[in-house]
Amino acid sequence: DVKVTQSSRYLVKRTGEKVFLECVQDMDHENMFWYRQDPGLGLRLIYFSYDVKMKEKGDIPEGYSVSREKKERFSLILESASTNQTSMYLCATRTATNYGYTFGSGTRLTVV
Amino acid sequence: AQSVTQPDIHITVSEGASLELRCNYSYGATPYLFWYVQSPGQGLQLLLKYFSGDTLVQGIKGFEAEFKRSQSSFNLRKPSVHWSDAAEYFCAVGEGLTGGGNKLTFGTGTQLKVEL
């Protein structure tokens, strides 16, 4: 089974802090994605990567950046956390030839 | 741009009753369509997907969905709901990406409550 591991289940950070959310997958998938999930808004795509060192903006990239130095790891960075970034963050992976996504369990981030 | 509408925010059904969750999509080409389920505190699990061919697709946990191009719909059904089906359900449409792969656009979700 594919495993997608997000380093933290719950995180509390202060406004203005730089925050790193880590996602690691163990199945050599090319594509990796970061979504945020908010009640009533569903999942919205922040950034994605279809290869190492490649990144593309999703629908709501403002306030975020990403890093993919190795194929198995995709990091989401909040350069200066703000309270409106309090949310559930979900990482997902898929192969280029298989449309099924595998999701991590999510990181619930609270910015105070 | 593609979009997905799930018109029902909350649905309550009795255990053993049938279920239908609605999903309408907007997409210019032949869509790739998905249903995911999310239990509390968990990530999303794929229930079923439609790419082409038979418009009635079977998934896990006894769920099925029917693609209707004329109605731009992909409704999820289950003949008899179990208490363990209580969860949030998301419909999604896939769009091909330059460089390979695709990205999913999700609906806002339908929260299912099951009464015993």
Chai-1 contact restraints between the chains, C-beta under 6 A:
chainA,res_idxA,chainB,res_idxB,connection_type,confidence,min_distance_angstrom,max_distance_angstrom,comment,restraint_id
A,N31,B,G101,contact,1.0,0.0,6.0,A-B,restraint_1
A,G42,B,F106,contact,1.0,0.0,6.0,A-B,restraint_2
A,G42,B,G107,contact,1.0,0.0,6.0,A-B,restraint_3
A,G42,B,T108,contact,1.0,0.0,6.0,A-B,restraint_4
A,G42,B,G109,contact,1.0,0.0,6.0,A-B,restraint_5
A,L43,B,F106,contact,1.0,0.0,6.0,A-B,restraint_6
A,Y50,B,G99,contact,1.0,0.0,6.0,A-B,restraint_7
A,Y50,B,G100,contact,1.0,0.0,6.0,A-B,restraint_8
A,Y50,B,G101,contact,1.0,0.0,6.0,A-B,restraint_9
A,A96,B,G100,contact,1.0,0.0,6.0,A-B,restraint_10
A,A96,B,G101,contact,1.0,0.0,6.0,A-B,restraint_11
A,Y99,B,Y32,contact,1.0,0.0,6.0,A-B,restraint_12
A,Y99,B,G94,contact,1.0,0.0,6.0,A-B,restraint_13
A,G100,B,L46,contact,1.0,0.0,6.0,A-B,restraint_14
A,F103,B,G43,contact,1.0,0.0,6.0,A-B,restraint_15
A,F103,B,L44,contact,1.0,0.0,6.0,A-B,restraint_16
A,G104,B,G43,contact,1.0,0.0,6.0,A-B,restraint_17
A,S105,B,Q42,contact,1.0,0.0,6.0,A-B,restraint_18
A,S105,B,G43,contact,1.0,0.0,6.0,A-B,restraint_19
A,G106,B,G43,contact,1.0,0.0,6.0,A-B,restraint_20
